[in-house]
């Protein structure tokens, strides 16, 4: 059974940095893509970044250049390093995975049905 556990969220001021982690277990990470999504109350869960085993990445335009997704296959851990944080980055952040190699399966909304494993989320709050 695939399990994903996020950590690293917290409260920071505008311009601050945080690094989120997602520890994965129960699968062979090298054959899966992984991604970060975020959600605020009353809104849909939106893709923030995704990555595959070839380090192909996708980024939300509003975070490109500020956020960096990476992974440690030996530790089965996904990371999201966030810098230059803005109030609009405030959200619950979730990691997910899909049993396909291409990062697009952890990005495009049309592949939602393949992302059947999610963590419990970690809250990020950015205050001015």
C-alpha positions in Angstrom: 0.0 0.0 0.0 1.4 3.3 -1.1 1.7 5.9 1.7 2.7 9.5 1.4 3.5 11.7 4.5 4.2 15.4 4.1 6.0 17.6 6.5 7.8 20.9 6.6 4.9 23.4 6.5 4.6 26.3 8.8 4.1 30.1 9.1 6.5 32.5 7.5 6.6 36.1 6.5 6.6 37.4 3.0 9.8 36.7 1.3 10.6 33.8 3.5 11.5 30.2 2.6 10.3 26.7 3.5 11.2 23.2 2.3 8.4 20.7 2.2 9.1 16.9 2.3 7.0 14.0 1.2 8.2 10.6 2.4 6.9 7.8 0.3 6.6 4.1 1.0 5.1 1.0 -0.5 6.2 1.4 -4.1 9.2 1.6 -6.4 9.7 5.3 -6.7 11.8 5.2 -9.8 8.8 4.1 -12.0 6.4 6.7 -10.6 6.0 10.4 -11.2 5.5 12.6 -8.2 3.9 16.0 -7.7 2.9 18.8 -5.3 -0.6 20.3 -5.3 -2.1 23.0 -3.2 -5.6 23.9 -2.1 -7.3 26.8 -0.3 -10.8 26.5 1.3 -13.5 26.5 -1.3 -11.2 26.2 -4.3 -10.0 23.3 -6.4 -6.7 21.5 -5.7 -4.2 22.9 -8.2 -0.9 21.5 -9.4 2.2 23.3 -8.3 5.1 21.2 -9.6 5.8 17.7 -10.7 8.8 15.6 -11.5 9.7 12.2 -13.0 12.6 9.8 -12.9 14.3 11.7 -15.7 14.0 14.9 -13.8 11.5 16.3 -16.3 9.6 19.0 -14.3 6.5 21.0 -14.6 5.8 24.2 -12.7 2.9 26.5 -12.1 3.8 29.8 -13.8 3.3 31.8 -10.6 5.9 29.8 -8.7 8.5 29.2 -11.5 11.8 30.6 -10.4 10.8 30.7 -6.7 10.0 27.0 -6.1 12.1 24.0 -6.9 10.9 20.4 -6.9 13.4 17.6 -6.4 13.6 14.0 -5.2 15.9 11.6 -3.5 15.2 8.2 -5.0 17.3 6.4 -2.4 15.2 7.9 0.4 11.9 7.8 -1.6 11.4 11.4 -0.6 10.0 14.3 -2.6 10.9 17.9 -1.8 9.6 21.3 -2.6 11.9 24.2 -1.8 10.0 27.4 -1.7 11.6 30.8 -1.6 10.3 34.3 -2.0 7.0 33.3 -0.5 4.0 35.4 -1.1 0.6 35.6 0.7 -1.0 34.0 -2.3 1.1 30.9 -1.7 -0.9 30.3 1.5 -2.5 26.9 1.1 -2.6 23.3 2.2 0.1 21.5 0.2 -0.3 17.9 -0.8 2.0 15.4 -2.5 0.8 12.8 -4.9 2.1 10.1 -7.1 1.0 8.2 -10.2 2.3 4.8 -11.5 3.7 6.4 -14.7 7.1 7.6 -15.5 6.3 10.9 -17.3 5.8 14.0 -15.1 2.7 15.0 -17.0 0.7 12.2 -15.3 1.4 14.1 -12.0 0.5 17.5 -13.6 -2.3 17.6 -16.1 -5.9 17.6 -14.8 -6.9 15.0 -17.4 -4.8 12.5 -15.6 -6.5 13.1 -12.2 -7.8 9.5 -12.3 -4.3 8.1 -12.1 -3.3 10.1 -9.0 -4.9 7.8 -6.5 -2.5 8.3 -3.7 -2.3 11.5 -1.6 -0.7 12.6 1.6 -2.6 14.2 4.4 -1.3 17.6 3.6 0.9 20.2 5.3 -0.2 23.8 5.8 1.8 26.8 4.5 0.8 30.2 5.8 2.5 33.4 4.5 1.8 36.6 6.3 2.7 40.2 5.4 
